[in-house]
Amino acid sequence: MEEILSFLDDLQTVTGFVSMLFTGAIWLRIRMTAKQAKEPVKVVLDSGSRQVELPLYLTRQNLSRAEILGRLGMIPMKEKGKRFSLLGISTPAFLKSINDAKEGAVGEIIIPATGEEIDQFDL
């Protein structure tokens, strides 16, 4: 009988230790995820021969197609009153790059653009 009680005490100690380790691992994962969500993500227009980083401050937690388009619309245009036009924002690759950046796989979103599309912005 004493052996059984001793075994149960040992089992309870091990279970408590494992539970503490598991809780600690979960807490650490939550902290890392929260920190990663606040990391900035760059938005870059890429024509192949030229890359321009846009003056947008976005964090992973605020990253969405709508947010990027809204911020693009806030950049001054060379032709006042004109709306920007970027064919690269309608591609599956653009959506994939947003998802990759949101998950933390990359730190920038690259939007394919022509030289004319880059030049429309007053940067």
N, CA, C and O of each residue as an XYZ file, in Angstrom:
492
protein
N       0.822     -1.196      0.000
C       0.000      0.000      0.000
C       0.868      1.262      0.000
O       0.548      2.236     -0.682
N       1.956      1.246      0.758
C       2.851      2.400      0.798
C       3.489      2.637     -0.563
O       3.717      3.782     -0.954
N       3.773      1.575     -1.271
C       4.367      1.709     -2.591
C       3.401      2.398     -3.555
O       3.813      3.219     -4.374
N       2.139      2.068     -3.455
C       1.131      2.684     -4.312
C       1.005      4.171     -3.999
O       0.950      4.990     -4.916
N       0.958      4.531     -2.717
C       0.857      5.934     -2.312
C       2.095      6.719     -2.744
O       1.993      7.862     -3.190
N       3.254      6.096     -2.608
C       4.500      6.736     -3.030
C       4.489      6.971     -4.549
O       4.893      8.028     -5.033
N       4.019      5.965     -5.278
C       3.931      6.094     -6.741
C       2.977      7.218     -7.125
O       3.273      7.999     -8.029
N       1.832      7.306     -6.445
C       0.859      8.357     -6.739
C       1.430      9.743     -6.420
O       1.175     10.697     -7.154
N       2.192      9.860     -5.341
C       2.849     11.134     -5.010
C       3.838     11.532     -6.097
O       3.884     12.688     -6.518
N       4.621     10.568     -6.542
C       5.591     10.828     -7.605
C       4.873     11.229     -8.896
O       5.301     12.140     -9.604
N       3.786     10.537     -9.183
C       3.013     10.819    -10.378
C       2.433     12.239    -10.328
O       2.436     12.956    -11.329
N       1.944     12.626     -9.167
C       1.386     13.963     -8.998
C       2.472     15.029     -9.176
O       2.215     16.077     -9.770
N       3.670     14.773     -8.671
C       4.779     15.708     -8.817
C       5.168     15.852    -10.289
O       5.376     16.965    -10.773
N       5.263     14.730    -10.992
C       5.620     14.755    -12.408
C       4.525     15.453    -13.214
O       4.823     16.259    -14.095
N       3.286     15.152    -12.921
C       2.159     15.776    -13.626
C       2.165     17.287    -13.409
O       1.937     18.045    -14.351
N       2.417     17.724    -12.207
C       2.483     19.156    -11.905
C       3.610     19.831    -12.663
O       3.449     20.937    -13.179
N       4.753     19.160    -12.726
C       5.900     19.706    -13.452
C       5.602     19.816    -14.945
O       5.905     20.835    -15.566
N       5.019     18.783    -15.516
C       4.666     18.790    -16.935
C       3.636     19.885    -17.208
O       3.716     20.572    -18.226
N       2.697     20.045    -16.328
C       1.676     21.078    -16.473
C       2.314     22.473    -16.453
O       1.929     23.342    -17.235
N       3.283     22.686    -15.566
C       3.982     23.975    -15.507
C       4.762     24.225    -16.796
O       4.754     25.339    -17.319
N       5.429     23.205    -17.304
C       6.174     23.354    -18.556
C       5.242     23.696    -19.715
O       5.541     24.573    -20.526
N       4.123     23.006    -19.783
C       3.150     23.229    -20.843
C       2.588     24.654    -20.770
O       2.480     25.331    -21.792
N       2.234     25.101    -19.578
C       1.710     26.452    -19.382
C       2.756     27.489    -19.762
O       2.434     28.493    -20.398
N       3.997     27.257    -19.381
C       5.085     28.167    -19.730
C       5.292     28.251    -21.231
O       5.526     29.334    -21.767
N       5.206     27.118    -21.915
C       5.375     27.096    -23.370
C       4.247     27.866    -24.057
O       4.488     28.595    -25.019
N       3.045     27.709    -23.575
C       1.904     28.441    -24.149
C       2.066     29.939    -23.920
O       1.829     30.732    -24.831
N       2.462     30.329    -22.729
C       2.662     31.743    -22.413
C       3.736     32.339    -23.317
O       3.573     33.444    -23.834
N       4.833     31.610    -23.509
C       5.921     32.078    -24.361
C       5.450     32.242    -25.805
O       5.802     33.220    -26.464
N       4.670     31.307    -26.289
C       4.153     31.370    -27.657
C       3.236     32.588    -27.842
O       3.294     33.263    -28.870
N       2.404     32.858    -26.855
C       1.508     34.022    -26.918
C       2.323     35.311    -26.951
O       2.006     36.220    -27.719
N       3.358     35.403    -26.135
C       4.208     36.594    -26.098
C       4.925     36.797    -27.435
O       5.019     37.919    -27.932
N       5.431     35.702    -28.012
C       6.137     35.799    -29.290
C       5.187     36.230    -30.404
O       5.557     37.035    -31.258
N       3.979     35.704    -30.400
C       2.979     36.055    -31.409
C       2.591     37.526    -31.282
O       2.457     38.222    -32.289
N       2.412     37.998    -30.057
C       2.053     39.403    -29.838
C       3.178     40.324    -30.298
O       2.920     41.371    -30.892
N       4.412     39.942    -30.030
C       5.558     40.751    -30.455
C       5.644     40.783    -31.976
O       5.884     41.835    -32.569
N       5.447     39.624    -32.606
C       5.522     39.540    -34.063
C       4.410     40.367    -34.713
O       4.622     40.953    -35.775
N       3.239     40.422    -34.095
C       2.120     41.172    -34.662
C       2.415     42.662    -34.736
O       1.828     43.364    -35.559
N       3.311     43.158    -33.894
C       3.635     44.586    -33.870
C       4.816     44.943    -34.759
O       5.186     46.114    -34.856
N       5.414     43.945    -35.411
C       6.544     44.219    -36.301
C       6.076     44.957    -37.550
O       5.006     44.661    -38.080
N       6.876     45.923    -38.027
C       6.499     46.640    -39.249
C       6.712     45.787    -40.496
O       7.565     44.899    -40.523
N       5.925     46.071    -41.515
C       6.026     45.399    -42.808
C       6.195     46.483    -43.865
O       5.431     47.447    -43.909
N       7.211     46.313    -44.719
C       7.451     47.276    -45.801
C       6.564     46.936    -47.001
O       6.248     45.773    -47.252
N       6.173     47.979    -47.734
C       5.444     47.800    -48.982
C       6.316     48.392    -50.085
O       6.689     49.564    -50.037
N       6.634     47.562    -51.083
C       7.588     47.949    -52.123
C       6.944     47.787    -53.500
O       6.335     46.759    -53.796
N       7.086     48.824    -54.342
C       6.706     48.728    -55.752
C       7.941     48.277    -56.512
O       9.018     48.852    -56.353
N       7.788     47.245    -57.339
C       8.931     46.659    -58.041
C       8.639     46.567    -59.534
O       7.716     45.875    -59.964
N       9.455     47.288    -60.322
C       9.289     47.234    -61.776
C      10.292     46.279    -62.416
O      10.352     46.178    -63.642
N      11.066     45.590    -61.615
C      12.104     44.712    -62.145
C      13.445     45.409    -62.136
O      14.421     44.885    -61.598
N      13.498     46.593    -62.731
C      14.755     47.340    -62.757
C      14.821     48.381    -61.633
O      15.877     48.955    -61.369
N      13.708     48.609    -60.995
C      13.633     49.653    -59.965
C      12.687     49.232    -58.853
O      11.596     48.718    -59.101
N      13.125     49.458    -57.631
C      12.274     49.187    -56.469
C      12.120     50.472    -55.671
O      13.090     51.194    -55.441
N      10.881     50.750    -55.247
C      10.604     51.941    -54.448
C       9.821     51.509    -53.217
O       8.720     50.968    -53.320
N      10.411     51.757    -52.048
C       9.687     51.478    -50.807
C       8.717     52.621    -50.549
O       9.099     53.791    -50.536
N       7.471     52.264    -50.348
C       6.441     53.281    -50.143
C       6.455     53.772    -48.699
O       6.788     53.020    -47.784
N       6.090     55.043    -48.501
C       6.095     55.610    -47.149
C       4.848     55.194    -46.366
O       4.059     56.038    -45.940
N       4.685     53.903    -46.186
C       3.536     53.374    -45.448
C       4.049     52.677    -44.205
O       4.982     51.877    -44.281
N       3.455     52.970    -43.068
C       3.807     52.241    -41.854
C       2.670     51.279    -41.543
O       1.574     51.685    -41.156
N       2.954     50.010    -41.721
C       1.970     48.967    -41.445
C       2.584     47.942    -40.510
O       3.765     47.617    -40.630
N       1.796     47.437    -39.588
C       2.239     46.330    -38.754
C       1.510     45.070    -39.207
O       0.477     45.137    -39.873
N       2.066     43.923    -38.833
C       1.467     42.647    -39.254
C       0.012     42.536    -38.811
O      -0.821     41.997    -39.540
N      -0.298     43.047    -37.613
C      -1.663     42.899    -37.106
C      -2.670     43.738    -37.892
O      -3.859     43.418    -37.902
N      -2.214     44.808    -38.552
C      -3.108     45.668    -39.336
C      -3.067     45.362    -40.818
O      -3.663     46.080    -41.621
N      -2.377     44.315    -41.181
C      -2.130     44.026    -42.588
C      -3.341     43.383    -43.243
O      -3.800     42.316    -42.835
N      -3.846     44.053    -44.262
C      -4.933     43.502    -45.076
C      -4.888     44.201    -46.424
O      -4.270     45.256    -46.568
N      -5.538     43.614    -47.395
C      -5.580     44.217    -48.734
C      -6.238     45.594    -48.656
O      -5.751     46.556    -49.251
N      -7.331     45.681    -47.929
C      -8.052     46.954    -47.812
C      -7.182     48.029    -47.161
O      -7.193     49.183    -47.588
N      -6.440     47.654    -46.141
C      -5.581     48.622    -45.454
C      -4.481     49.127    -46.388
O      -4.184     50.322    -46.414
N      -3.883     48.219    -47.149
C      -2.831     48.619    -48.088
C      -3.404     49.554    -49.153
O      -2.801     50.579    -49.469
N      -4.562     49.202    -49.704
C      -5.164     50.050    -50.736
C      -5.545     51.422    -50.176
O      -5.383     52.438    -50.852
N      -6.044     51.447    -48.958
C      -6.383     52.722    -48.331
C      -5.163     53.598    -48.134
O      -5.206     54.806    -48.370
N      -4.070     52.979    -47.698
C      -2.844     53.750    -47.493
C      -2.239     54.195    -48.823
O      -1.697     55.296    -48.921
N      -2.329     53.344    -49.844
C      -1.859     53.746    -51.175
C      -2.635     54.972    -51.657
O      -2.066     55.871    -52.276
N      -3.920     55.001    -51.371
C      -4.752     56.130    -51.777
C      -4.401     57.424    -51.062
O      -4.793     58.501    -51.512
N      -3.676     57.340    -49.967
C      -3.271     58.526    -49.212
C      -1.961     59.135    -49.725
O      -1.612     60.258    -49.361
N      -1.241     58.394    -50.567
C       0.017     58.909    -51.110
C      -0.307     59.969    -52.164
O      -1.144     59.731    -53.035
N       0.337     61.127    -52.100
C       0.065     62.175    -53.091
C       0.397     61.703    -54.509
O       1.362     60.973    -54.737
N      -0.426     62.142    -55.436
C      -0.238     61.804    -56.843
C       0.388     63.001    -57.562
O       0.196     64.146    -57.154
N       1.133     62.730    -58.629
C       1.703     63.828    -59.427
C       0.600     64.618    -60.102
O       0.656     65.846    -60.165
N      -0.417     63.905    -60.612
C      -1.591     64.572    -61.178
C      -2.632     64.683    -60.071
O      -3.244     63.688    -59.682
N      -2.826     65.876    -59.575
C      -3.741     66.098    -58.455
C      -5.159     65.665    -58.819
O      -5.640     65.926    -59.922
N      -5.817     64.999    -57.874
C      -7.185     64.560    -58.070
C      -7.323     63.226    -58.774
O      -8.431     62.701    -58.882
N      -6.243     62.675    -59.249
C      -6.284     61.391    -59.952
C      -6.119     60.256    -58.947
O      -5.410     60.395    -57.950
N      -6.773     59.149    -59.214
C      -6.689     57.951    -58.369
C      -5.575     57.064    -58.897
O      -5.358     56.996    -60.107
N      -4.866     56.383    -58.004
C      -3.768     55.525    -58.439
C      -4.285     54.296    -59.193
O      -5.435     53.886    -59.033
N      -3.417     53.731    -60.007
C      -3.746     52.526    -60.762
C      -2.543     51.591    -60.713
O      -1.459     51.933    -61.185
N      -2.743     50.412    -60.140
C      -1.697     49.386    -60.062
C      -2.308     48.044    -60.436
O      -3.152     47.519    -59.711
N      -1.884     47.490    -61.563
C      -2.421     46.198    -61.987
C      -1.964     45.070    -61.062
O      -2.652     44.056    -60.941
N      -0.812     45.236    -60.408
C      -0.261     44.183    -59.548
C      -1.078     43.870    -58.310
O      -0.887     42.822    -57.692
N      -1.989     44.765    -57.936
C      -2.784     44.508    -56.723
C      -3.971     43.592    -56.988
O      -4.698     43.234    -56.061
N      -4.173     43.212    -58.247
C      -5.287     42.329    -58.601
C      -4.833     40.896    -58.844
O      -5.576     40.097    -59.415
N      -3.643     40.572    -58.425
C      -3.100     39.249    -58.729
C      -3.132     38.339    -57.509
O      -3.085     38.815    -56.375
N      -3.211     37.040    -57.736
C      -3.118     36.091    -56.626
C      -1.769     36.196    -55.896
O      -1.702     35.956    -54.690
N      -0.705     36.550    -56.611
C       0.617     36.686    -55.989
C       0.607     37.794    -54.931
O       1.252     37.668    -53.890
N      -0.125     38.876    -55.202
C      -0.229     39.977    -54.229
C      -0.924     39.497    -52.962
O      -0.464     39.779    -51.855
N      -2.025     38.778    -53.116
C      -2.739     38.247    -51.946
C      -1.877     37.249    -51.177
O      -1.903     37.216    -49.947
N      -1.116     36.438    -51.908
C      -0.224     35.485    -51.246
C       0.856     36.211    -50.454
O       1.208     35.798    -49.349
N       1.380     37.294    -51.022
C       2.413     38.037    -50.305
C       1.861     38.683    -49.031
O       2.575     38.798    -48.035
N       0.604     39.100    -49.061
C      -0.018     39.637    -47.844
C      -0.125     38.537    -46.791
O       0.208     38.749    -45.625
N      -0.586     37.373    -47.206
C      -0.704     36.254    -46.258
C       0.654     35.833    -45.707
O       0.783     35.555    -44.515
N       1.661     35.785    -46.569
C       3.006     35.421    -46.117
C       3.535     36.430    -45.100
O       4.145     36.048    -44.101
N       3.303     37.709    -45.354
C       3.761     38.747    -44.430
C       3.000     38.684    -43.111
O       3.584     38.872    -42.043
N       1.708     38.423    -43.183
C       0.894     38.312    -41.964
C       1.352     37.167    -41.083
O       1.358     37.279    -39.857
N       1.743     36.049    -41.721
C       2.208     34.877    -40.979
C       3.643     35.020    -40.495
O       4.117     34.191    -39.718
N       4.343     36.063    -40.945
C       5.707     36.283    -40.496
C       6.765     35.642    -41.369
O       7.944     35.651    -41.014
N       6.371     35.085    -42.507
C       7.337     34.432    -43.395
C       8.224     35.452    -44.105
O       9.378     35.154    -44.414
N       7.705     36.643    -44.368
C       8.467     37.701    -45.037
C       8.216     39.026    -44.321
O       7.235     39.173    -43.592
N       9.105     39.978    -44.536
C       8.979     41.281    -43.878
C       8.586     42.402    -44.812
O       8.582     43.573    -44.432
N       8.250     42.029    -46.058
C       7.843     43.063    -46.999
C       6.841     42.499    -47.994
O       6.801     41.298    -48.263
N       6.039     43.401    -48.525
C       5.083     43.049    -49.573
C       5.575     43.719    -50.839
O       5.753     44.936    -50.887
N       5.789     42.918    -51.851
C       6.267     43.447    -53.128
C       5.099     43.472    -54.108
O       4.472     42.450    -54.388
N       4.828     44.667    -54.619
C       3.760     44.845    -55.599
C       4.418     45.038    -56.960
O       5.132     46.022    -57.160
N       4.193     44.120    -57.902
C       4.755     44.324    -59.236
C       4.115     45.542    -59.892
O       2.899     45.724    -59.842
N       4.952     46.370    -60.506
C       4.448     47.600    -61.130
C       5.326     47.959    -62.321
O       6.493     47.575    -62.391
N       4.756     48.686    -63.234
C       5.540     49.217    -64.353
C       6.191     50.521    -63.898
O       5.843     51.069    -62.852
N       7.129     51.004    -64.688
C       7.761     52.291    -64.383
C       6.752     53.418    -64.349
O       6.849     54.319    -63.516
N       5.776     53.374    -65.258
C       4.735     54.413    -65.301
C       3.873     54.372    -64.040
O       3.475     55.412    -63.514
N       3.592     53.170    -63.569
C       2.778     53.045    -62.355
C       3.523     53.603    -61.145
O       2.913     54.224    -60.274
N       4.820     53.390    -61.085
C       5.610     53.951    -59.987
C       5.662     55.463    -60.095
O       5.545     56.170    -59.094
N       5.837     55.961    -61.322
C       5.985     57.406    -61.538
C       4.709     58.207    -61.290
O       4.773     59.431    -61.181
N       3.549     57.546    -61.199
C       2.309     58.282    -60.959
C       2.264     58.889    -59.544
O       1.554     59.863    -59.293
N       3.040     58.286    -58.630
C       3.059     58.787    -57.251
C       4.055     59.922    -57.110
O       5.101     59.917    -57.759
N       3.741     60.895    -56.266
C       4.627     62.017    -55.992
C       5.480     61.642    -54.778
O       5.220     62.066    -53.652
N       6.494     60.841    -55.047
C       7.348     60.333    -53.965
C       8.658     61.099    -53.880
O       9.493     60.801    -53.025
